[in-house]
Amino acid sequence: MSNNENHGHEEHVDEVMGMKQGHGKVPRFLIVVYVILAIWAVTYALTAKGIDDRPAGGQTAAQGVSAEVGKGLTSACAACHGADLKGGLGPNLHGVVGKLKEDGVMKILENGKGGMPAMAKNSGWTTDQTKSVIAYLKTLN
């Protein structure tokens, strides 16, 4: 007599490719973990914001136009215009708003010019963010 017969229940055993395989129960703690993970996943999927839903440059849309916001956005400019924006591959940006006026700088930021890409479009800046970059550039003399 086997152990299974002694306890009054049968164990289901399959034979696959000559090997006996039993079907054990899933431990209760794993079931709890799976349920918690499923609840978390559904909650996360319903509440998380997608990448496209967030404002560009890590800025909130409610910040409006400010030189401080513009300063944070000009990190993208430093690759070509230098860390201090005094020139590098691209020209010195100190005094550029005085030379080209706000409209001229706005057009270059939106459309690009020569080797300069359309930064506002490429970076996904809003109009207020682009104006903030110009407000920051005004402070550089």
C-alpha positions in Angstrom: 0.0 0.0 0.0 1.3 3.4 -0.9 1.3 6.6 1.2 -1.5 8.0 -1.0 -3.8 5.1 -0.2 -3.1 5.4 3.5 -4.3 9.0 3.6 -7.4 8.5 1.5 -6.6 10.6 -1.5 -5.0 10.1 -4.9 -2.2 12.1 -6.4 -2.5 12.7 -10.1 0.6 11.7 -11.9 1.3 12.1 -15.6 4.0 10.4 -17.5 5.8 12.6 -20.1 8.6 11.1 -22.2 9.1 8.3 -19.7 9.2 10.6 -16.7 6.6 10.8 -14.0 5.4 14.3 -13.2 3.1 15.2 -10.3 0.8 18.2 -10.1 1.5 20.1 -6.8 -0.5 22.9 -5.4 0.6 26.5 -5.7 1.7 27.8 -2.3 -0.7 30.2 -0.7 1.9 33.0 -0.3 2.5 32.9 -4.1 -1.2 33.3 -4.8 -1.2 36.4 -2.5 1.9 37.8 -4.3 0.3 37.3 -7.7 -3.0 39.0 -6.6 -1.1 42.0 -5.1 1.0 42.3 -8.3 -2.2 42.2 -10.5 -3.9 44.9 -8.4 -0.8 47.1 -8.6 -0.5 46.6 -12.3 -4.1 47.6 -13.0 -3.8 50.6 -10.7 -0.6 51.7 -12.3 -2.0 51.3 -15.8 -5.1 53.4 -15.0 -3.2 56.2 -13.2 0.2 56.6 -14.8 0.8 59.4 -17.2 2.2 58.5 -20.6 5.4 60.1 -21.8 3.5 62.2 -24.4 1.2 63.6 -21.6 4.1 65.3 -19.8 5.2 68.8 -20.7 8.6 69.0 -22.5 11.8 69.7 -20.6 10.3 68.6 -17.3 8.5 71.9 -16.9 4.8 72.2 -15.9 2.5 74.0 -18.3 1.4 76.4 -15.6 4.8 78.0 -15.1 4.2 80.5 -17.9 7.0 82.7 -19.3 10.0 83.3 -17.1 13.8 83.6 -17.5 14.2 80.9 -14.9 12.2 78.4 -16.9 14.2 79.4 -20.0 17.5 78.8 -18.2 16.5 75.3 -17.5 15.6 74.6 -21.1 18.8 76.0 -22.5 20.8 72.9 -21.4 19.9 71.6 -24.9 21.7 74.7 -26.4 24.9 74.0 -24.5 26.0 71.2 -26.8 26.7 73.6 -29.6 26.8 77.0 -28.0 29.0 76.0 -25.0 28.1 75.5 -21.3 28.1 79.3 -20.7 26.5 79.9 -24.2 29.5 82.1 -25.2 30.1 80.0 -28.3 31.4 76.7 -29.4 30.3 75.0 -32.6 27.5 77.5 -32.7 27.9 81.3 -32.1 27.9 83.2 -28.9 24.4 83.8 -27.6 25.2 86.7 -25.3 23.5 89.7 -26.8 21.7 87.7 -29.5 18.3 89.1 -28.6 19.6 92.6 -28.9 21.0 91.9 -32.4 18.2 89.8 -33.9 15.2 91.1 -31.8 12.8 88.7 -30.1 11.0 87.9 -33.4 14.2 86.9 -35.1 15.3 84.6 -32.3 11.8 83.1 -32.1 11.9 82.3 -35.8 15.3 80.7 -35.5 14.2 78.6 -32.5 11.0 77.5 -34.3 12.4 76.9 -37.8 16.1 76.6 -37.4 18.7 78.4 -39.6 21.8 77.1 -41.3 23.3 74.4 -39.1 20.9 75.3 -36.3 18.0 72.8 -35.9 14.4 73.9 -35.1 15.0 73.6 -31.3 11.5 74.5 -30.3 10.0 71.8 -32.5 12.7 69.2 -31.9 12.5 69.6 -28.1 8.7 69.8 -28.0 8.7 73.3 -26.4 5.4 75.1 -26.0 5.2 78.7 -27.2 5.6 79.9 -23.5 8.7 77.7 -23.1 10.2 79.2 -26.3 9.4 82.7 -25.0 11.0 81.7 -21.7 14.2 80.7 -23.5 14.2 84.2 -25.2 13.6 85.8 -21.8 16.6 84.0 -20.4 18.8 84.9 -23.5 17.9 88.6 -22.8 19.6 88.3 -19.4 22.9 87.3 -21.1 25.0 90.4 -22.0 
